[in-house]
């Protein structure tokens, strides 16, 4: 065993499954404590902490923080990824801008000297800071402001940054007389929850939070780490979206197989790209396909209709070159940077990205079919006619176009379609789900529309974001 090289080199083959489960846990849970995500998970992960720290650092450039009380993975980010909004959410609803701003301001309110703090005192410290931000503010008589603050407090409670020792958040939110809550503050958890790559008050661009393209180390190894990260973080990686060096690294045997060895996932290679598949469907924050809500089921049934369309009309469809991911990322960076505050930044300390974050794409282009918006609306109308509007739950039965928008947004997050003006481009990975079938239950209608793959052994695509899972 001492001579074994590569990932998991110290792990006995008989224990490899346990090690892989621990790695998946670290990759899919933003913070692991004695009670989160469940009792016993922390002990399972700490058993393998040393080997995991070595593998995650060597393969991906990630840093594993492991103590007897918590485990946190600090990732290197290569690009902005809107799908990661699920990390900051409550009851499945991603935080809006107000909640994200309140979260940052609350964390800034905690002083190292504080062991406990009442909600009333916390709000008194927080309010001036919120009101100092133009367009934000905090009005204690505004129920939406109070609801946002309650959601943020619950997010911190869920992760152990705060512990409720007395009182009730809900009673305070309802405005009951003398209603308050008393919190114990865990400063160690607060510190590891907020670990930006650089001081945010001295950023000239949001790209300062991304991986340093000019970091030390051999260029070949930096390229290999980036390739592994892309494979881990995204449902599918298309060669046409990559620079030539990264595409070549992923085409070669070895990198994807190393990631598969430590995660227990399966490598799937196609002419257009490569992905990791999870037969269990658990390595994800967006299970697909599966028995989710109406949006998930509609998205699956749309893919089945698209597959039927391709079988009968492939040659007649318009095929377009997919927009450059680098250009889309640059547009997103400009959008975020437009909101950065300029006052209060010390110019001498400000960091601005001078590296090239839009490398030339690989030589092979990617032409994919366009499905127009009108045709998609007809498909949803056909589903409503076939299954009945009541099958799509009360939330959607009077809004088929809204349901279509939500289903397409899910498919875009999974990188199965690319929205473009007038419709969507259907990406190659979408055809993995061509055998999805829909069926009405024989029992009385429950408002659910179950479906599954005809091929019971077909694995679902998987990747791991900063929270519990990613698209499967």
RONURO-926526 format. One record per residue (C-alpha): residue in one letter; residue number from 1; y, z, x; chain. Coordinates in steps of 0.2 Angstrom, whole numbers. Layout:
R   res     n       y       z       x   chain
R     a   NUM       Y       Z       X       A
...
***
This chain:
R   res     n       y       z       x   chain
R     x     1       0       0       0       A
R     x     2      12       4      14       A
R     x     3      12     -15      19       A
R     x     4      16     -21       2       A
R     x     5      32     -31       1       A
R     x     6      44     -36     -13       A
R     x     7      48     -28     -29       A
R     x     8      39     -12     -34       A
R     x     9      31     -12     -17       A
R     x    10      26       7     -18       A
R     x    11      19       6     -36       A
R     x    12       1       7     -38       A
R     x    13      -6      -8     -48       A
R     x    14     -13       5     -61       A
R     x    15       5      12     -63       A
R     x    16      14      -5     -64       A
R     x    17      15      -5     -83       A
R     x    18      23      13     -83       A
R     x    19      35       7     -70       A
R     x    20      40      -9     -79       A
R     x    21      43       2     -95       A
R     x    22      55      13     -85       A
R     x    23      64      -2     -78       A
R     x    24      66      -9     -96       A
R     x    25      72       7    -102       A
R     x    26      86       8     -89       A
R     x    27      91     -10     -92       A
R     x    28      92      -8    -110       A
R     x    29     100       9    -113       A
R     x    30     118      12    -107       A
R     x    31     115      31    -104       A
R     x    32      99      41    -103       A
R     x    33      99      59    -106       A
R     x    34      87      73    -111       A
R     x    35      89      68    -129       A
R     x    36      95      50    -128       A
R     x    37      87      37    -132       A
R     x    38      73      50    -136       A
R     x    39      66      66    -129       A
R     x    40      55      62    -114       A
R     x    41      63      46    -109       A
R     x    42      73      54     -95       A
R     x    43      57      61     -87       A
R     x    44      48      45     -88       A
R     x    45      63      36     -79       A
R     x    46      66      49     -66       A
R     x    47      48      48     -60       A
R     x    48      52      30     -54       A
R     x    49      70      33     -49       A
R     x    50      69      30     -30       A
R     x    51      59      14     -32       A
R     x    52      70       8     -46       A
R     x    53      86      11     -36       A
R     x    54      79       1     -22       A
R     x    55      73     -14     -33       A
R     x    56      88     -15     -44       A
R     x    57     100     -14     -28       A
R     x    58      90     -27     -19       A
R     x    59      87     -39     -33       A
R     x    60     103     -38     -43       A
R     x    61     116     -28     -33       A
R     x    62     115     -15     -46       A
R     x    63     118       4     -43       A
R     x    64     107      17     -51       A
R     x    65     115      34     -54       A
R     x    66     101      47     -57       A
R     x    67     102      65     -58       A
R     x    68      91      78     -66       A
R     x    69     102      77     -82       A
R     x    70     106      59     -84       A
R     x    71     103      41     -78       A
R     x    72     116      27     -78       A
R     x    73     115       9     -72       A
R     x    74     131       2     -65       A
R     x    75     130     -17     -66       A
R     x    76     138     -31     -56       A
R     x    77     146     -43     -69       A
R     x    78     147     -61     -65       A
R     x    79     157     -67     -80       A
R     x    80     165     -60     -96       A
R     x    81     152     -59    -110       A
R     x    82     158     -57    -128       A
R     x    83     140     -53    -134       A
R     x    84     141     -36    -125       A
R     x    85     152     -29    -138       A
R     x    86     136     -21    -146       A
R     x    87     138      -8    -132       A
R     x    88     153      -1    -141       A
R     x    89     148       1    -159       A
R     x    90     144      14    -172       A
R     x    91     131      11    -186       A
R     x    92     129      -7    -180       A
R     x    93     147     -11    -182       A
R     x    94     156     -16    -165       A
R     x    95     172      -7    -161       A
R     x    96     188     -17    -164       A
R     x    97     203     -16    -152       A
R     x    98     210       0    -160       A
R     x    99     193       9    -157       A
R     x   100     191       3    -139       A
R     x   101     209       8    -135       A
R     x   102     207      25    -143       A
R     x   103     191      27    -133       A
R     x   104     200      24    -117       A
R     x   105     214      36    -122       A
R     x   106     202      50    -127       A
R     x   107     193      49    -110       A
R     x   108     210      50    -101       A
R     x   109     214      66    -111       A
R     x   110     200      76    -104       A
R     x   111     206      87     -90       A
R     x   112     193      93     -77       A
R     x   113     199     111     -80       A
R     x   114     194     109     -98       A
R     x   115     177     116    -103       A
R     x   116     180     115    -122       A
R     x   117     194     108    -133       A
R     x   118     197     108    -151       A
R     x   119     199      92    -161       A
R     x   120     217      98    -166       A
R     x   121     222     100    -148       A
R     x   122     214      84    -143       A
R     x   123     223      74    -156       A
R     x   124     240      82    -151       A
R     x   125     237      76    -133       A
R     x   126     231      59    -138       A
R     x   127     244      55    -151       A
R     x   128     259      53    -139       A
R     x   129     249      42    -127       A
R     x   130     243      31    -142       A
R     x   131     261      30    -149       A
R     x   132     267      24    -132       A
R     x   133     257       9    -133       A
R     x   134     266      -5    -142       A
R     x   135     256     -11    -157       A
R     x   136     244       3    -156       A
R     x   137     250      20    -161       A
R     x   138     242      34    -171       A
R     x   139     247      40    -188       A
R     x   140     238      55    -195       A
R     x   141     242      50    -213       A
R     x   142     234      33    -210       A
R     x   143     215      34    -215       A
R     x   144     211      19    -205       A
R     x   145     218      27    -189       A
R     x   146     208      43    -193       A
R     x   147     192      33    -196       A
R     x   148     194      25    -179       A
R     x   149     196      41    -171       A
R     x   150     181      48    -179       A
R     x   151     170      33    -174       A
R     x   152     176      35    -156       A
R     x   153     172      54    -156       A
R     x   154     155      51    -163       A
R     x   155     152      38    -149       A
R     x   156     156      51    -136       A
R     x   157     145      64    -145       A
R     x   158     130      52    -146       A
R     x   159     131      50    -127       A
R     x   160     133      68    -123       A
R     x   161     151      67    -116       A
R     x   162     156      79    -130       A
R     x   163     145      92    -139       A
R     x   164     150      99    -156       A
R     x   165     149     118    -155       A
R     x   166     159     122    -171       A
R     x   167     167     113    -186       A
R     x   168     165      96    -193       A
R     x   169     172      79    -189       A
R     x   170     170      73    -207       A
R     x   171     178      88    -214       A
R     x   172     193      85    -203       A
R     x   173     194      67    -208       A
R     x   174     194      71    -226       A
R     x   175     209      82    -223       A
R     x   176     202      99    -228       A
R     x   177     213     114    -225       A
R     x   178     211     121    -208       A
R     x   179     197     109    -205       A
R     x   180     194     107    -186       A
R     x   181     180     105    -174       A
R     x   182     177     112    -157       A
R     x   183     169     102    -143       A
R     x   184     162     106    -126       A
R     x   185     166      93    -113       A
R     x   186     153      86    -101       A
R     x   187     164      79     -87       A
R     x   188     150      72     -77       A
R     x   189     145      61     -92       A
R     x   190     163      56     -94       A
R     x   191     164      51     -76       A
R     x   192     149      40     -76       A
R     x   193     153      32     -93       A
R     x   194     170      25     -86       A
R     x   195     167      17     -69       A
R     x   196     177       1     -67       A
R     x   197     175     -10     -51       A
R     x   198     193      -7     -47       A
R     x   199     207       4     -54       A
R     x   200     212      -4     -70       A
R     x   201     230       0     -69       A
R     x   202     232     -11     -53       A
R     x   203     223     -27     -60       A
R     x   204     232     -43     -60       A
R     x   205     218     -51     -69       A
R     x   206     203     -46     -79       A
R     x   207     192     -55     -66       A
R     x   208     195     -40     -55       A
R     x   209     181     -31     -65       A
R     x   210     169     -44     -60       A
R     x   211     157     -46     -45       A
R     x   212     167     -50     -29       A
R     x   213     163     -68     -25       A
R     x   214     168     -64      -7       A
R     x   215     158     -48      -4       A
R     x   216     148     -45      12       A
R     x   217     131     -52      14       A
R     x   218     123     -69      17       A
R     x   219     129     -82       5       A
R     x   220     110     -87       1       A
R     x   221     107     -69      -4       A
R     x   222     122     -67     -15       A
R     x   223     117     -83     -24       A
R     x   224     100     -76     -26       A
R     x   225     106     -60     -34       A
R     x   226     118     -69     -45       A
R     x   227     104     -81     -51       A
R     x   228      93     -65     -55       A
R     x   229     107     -57     -64       A
R     x   230     110     -72     -75       A
R     x   231      92     -73     -79       A
R     x   232      92     -55     -84       A
R     x   233     108     -54     -94       A
R     x   234     106     -70    -104       A
R     x   235      94     -76    -117       A
R     x   236      92     -93    -108       A
R     x   237      99    -100     -92       A
R     x   238     103    -119     -92       A
R     x   239     104    -128     -76       A
R     x   240     118    -138     -82       A
R     x   241     129    -123     -84       A
R     x   242     126    -118     -65       A
R     x   243     133    -123     -49       A
R     x   244     121    -133     -38       A
R     x   245     116    -118     -27       A
R     x   246     112    -107     -41       A
R     x   247     103    -120     -51       A
R     x   248      92    -124     -35       A
R     x   249      88    -105     -33       A
R     x   250      82    -104     -51       A
R     x   251      72    -120     -50       A
R     x   252      62    -114     -35       A
R     x   253      47    -102     -38       A
R     x   254      50     -84     -33       A
R     x   255      67     -77     -40       A
R     x   256      62     -77     -59       A
R     x   257      44     -71     -54       A
R     x   258      52     -56     -45       A
R     x   259      62     -51     -61       A
R     x   260      46     -54     -71       A
R     x   261      36     -42     -60       A
R     x   262      48     -27     -62       A
R     x   263      51     -30     -80       A
R     x   264      34     -35     -87       A
R     x   265      42     -50     -95       A
R     x   266      35     -68     -95       A
R     x   267      44     -83     -86       A
R     x   268      46     -99     -97       A
R     x   269      52    -114     -88       A
R     x   270      58    -130     -96       A
R     x   271      66    -146     -89       A
R     x   272      83    -139     -95       A
R     x   273      82    -121     -89       A
R     x   274      72    -105     -88       A
R     x   275      71     -89     -98       A
R     x   276      62     -73     -98       A
R     x   277      52     -70    -114       A
R     x   278      47     -53    -121       A
R     x   279      31     -54    -131       A
R     x   280      35     -36    -138       A
R     x   281      52     -41    -144       A
R     x   282      59     -24    -139       A
R     x   283      69     -29    -123       A
R     x   284      84     -34    -134       A
R     x   285      99     -28    -144       A
R     x   286      98     -43    -155       A
R     x   287      80     -45    -161       A
R     x   288      76     -63    -166       A
R     x   289      66     -68    -175       A
R     x   290      62     -53    -185       A
R     x   291      63     -43    -201       A
R     x   292      82     -40    -200       A
R     x   293      95     -43    -213       A
R     x   294     100     -58    -222       A
R     x   295     110     -65    -208       A
R     x   296      95     -64    -196       A
R     x   297      83     -72    -208       A
R     x   298      96     -86    -213       A
R     x   299      98     -90    -194       A
R     x   300      79     -92    -192       A
R     x   301      78    -103    -208       A
R     x   302      92    -114    -202       A
R     x   303      83    -117    -186       A
R     x   304      68    -122    -196       A
R     x   305      79    -135    -206       A
R     x   306      86    -141    -189       A
R     x   307      69    -144    -182       A
R     x   308      65    -154    -198       A
R     x   309      81    -164    -196       A
R     x   310      77    -168    -178       A
R     x   311      59    -174    -182       A
R     x   312      66    -187    -195       A
R     x   313      83    -191    -188       A
R     x   314      84    -188    -169       A
R     x   315      90    -205    -165       A
R     x   316     103    -206    -178       A
R     x   317     111    -190    -173       A
R     x   318     127    -189    -162       A
R     x   319     123    -182    -145       A
R     x   320     136    -175    -134       A
R     x   321     138    -166    -117       A
R     x   322     139    -148    -120       A
R     x   323     156    -140    -115       A
R     x   324     157    -133     -98       A
R     x   325     153    -114     -97       A
R     x   326     165    -113     -83       A
R     x   327     180    -120     -93       A
R     x   328     175    -109    -108       A
R     x   329     175     -94     -96       A
R     x   330     192     -98     -89       A
R     x   331     199    -100    -107       A
R     x   332     193     -82    -111       A
R     x   333     200     -75     -95       A
R     x   334     217     -83     -99       A
R     x   335     216     -75    -116       A
R     x   336     212     -58    -110       A
R     x   337     225     -59     -96       A
R     x   338     238     -63    -109       A
R     x   339     236     -46    -116       A
R     x   340     237     -36     -99       A
R     x   341     253     -25     -98       A
R     x   342     264     -30     -84       A
R     x   343     276     -15     -83       A
R     x   344     270       0     -73       A
R     x   345     259     -11     -61       A
R     x   346     263      -8     -43       A
R     x   347     264     -25     -35       A
R     x   348     258     -20     -18       A
R     x   349     242     -12     -25       A
R     x   350     239     -26     -39       A
R     x   351     223     -35     -36       A
R     x   352     222     -54     -41       A
R     x   353     207     -64     -40       A
R     x   354     209     -78     -26       A
R     x   355     191     -83     -27       A
R     x   356     184     -99     -35       A
R     x   357     175     -93     -51       A
R     x   358     173    -110     -58       A
R     x   359     161    -119     -46       A
R     x   360     156    -137     -48       A
R     x   361     142    -139     -61       A
R     x   362     125    -145     -55       A
R     x   363     123    -164     -55       A
R     x   364     112    -164     -71       A
R     x   365     122    -165     -87       A
R     x   366     116    -159    -103       A
R     x   367     118    -170    -119       A
R     x   368     113    -161    -135       A
R     x   369     113    -166    -153       A
R     x   370     128    -162    -164       A
R     x   371     125    -155    -182       A
R     x   372     141    -157    -192       A
R     x   373     148    -143    -203       A
R     x   374     145    -152    -219       A
R     x   375     126    -154    -215       A
R     x   376     125    -136    -211       A
R     x   377     133    -131    -228       A
R     x   378     121    -142    -237       A
R     x   379     106    -133    -228       A
R     x   380     112    -116    -234       A
R     x   381     114    -123    -251       A
R     x   382      96    -129    -250       A
R     x   383      91    -112    -245       A
R     x   384     100    -104    -260       A
R     x   385      92    -116    -271       A
R     x   386      75    -113    -264       A
R     x   387      75     -94    -263       A
R     x   388      88     -89    -276       A
R     x   389     105     -82    -272       A
R     x   390      98     -64    -275       A
R     x   391      87     -66    -260       A
R     x   392     102     -65    -249       A
R     x   393     107     -48    -254       A
R     x   394     123     -43    -263       A
R     x   395     134     -45    -248       A
R     x   396     131     -64    -247       A
R     x   397     124     -71    -263       A
R     x   398     142     -76    -269       A
R     x   399     147     -81    -251       A
R     x   400     135     -94    -244       A
R     x   401     148    -101    -232       A
R     x   402     152     -84    -225       A
R     x   403     133     -81    -223       A
R     x   404     133     -98    -213       A
R     x   405     147     -92    -202       A
R     x   406     138     -76    -198       A
R     x   407     121     -84    -195       A
R     x   408     130     -97    -183       A
R     x   409     139     -83    -174       A
R     x   410     122     -74    -171       A
R     x   411     114     -91    -165       A
R     x   412     129     -93    -153       A
R     x   413     127     -76    -146       A
R     x   414     108     -80    -143       A
R     x   415     114     -96    -134       A
R     x   416     104    -106    -146       A
R     x   417     119    -116    -153       A
R     x   418     136    -120    -146       A
R     x   419     151    -120    -158       A
R     x   420     162    -136    -157       A
R     x   421     176    -143    -168       A
R     x   422     167    -150    -184       A
R     x   423     150    -142    -181       A
R     x   424     138    -135    -168       A
R     x   425     128    -142    -153       A
R     x   426     110    -137    -154       A
R     x   427     103    -131    -137       A
R     x   428      86    -134    -131       A
R     x   429      80    -116    -133       A
R     x   430      83    -117    -152       A
R     x   431      67    -128    -153       A
R     x   432      56    -113    -148       A
R     x   433      58    -107    -166       A
R     x   434      54    -123    -175       A
R     x   435      39    -115    -183       A
R     x   436      48    -102    -192       A
R     x   437      43    -101    -210       A
R     x   438      51     -93    -225       A
R     x   439      42     -86    -239       A
R     x   440      47     -76    -255       A
R     x   441      37     -60    -257       A
R     x   442      24     -59    -271       A
R     x   443      31     -42    -277       A
R     x   444      47     -40    -286       A
R     x   445      62     -46    -277       A
R     x   446      69     -33    -265       A
R     x   447      83     -43    -259       A
R     x   448      74     -46    -242       A
R     x   449      68     -63    -236       A
R     x   450      54     -61    -224       A
R     x   451      49     -74    -211       A
R     x   452      39     -76    -196       A
R     x   453      33     -88    -183       A
R     x   454      18     -98    -187       A
R     x   455      12     -95    -169       A
R     x   456       8     -77    -168       A
R     x   457       7     -78    -149       A
R     x   458      24     -86    -146       A
R     x   459      35     -74    -137       A
R     x   460      53     -71    -141       A
R     x   461      67     -74    -128       A
R     x   462      73     -58    -120       A
R     x   463      87     -52    -109       A
R     x   464      95     -35    -105       A
R     x   465     113     -30    -108       A
R     x   466     122     -14    -106       A
R     x   467     115      -6    -122       A
R     x   468      98      -4    -130       A
R     x   469      91     -22    -128       A
R     x   470      97     -40    -129       A
R     x   471      93     -56    -139       A
R     x   472      74     -57    -141       A
***
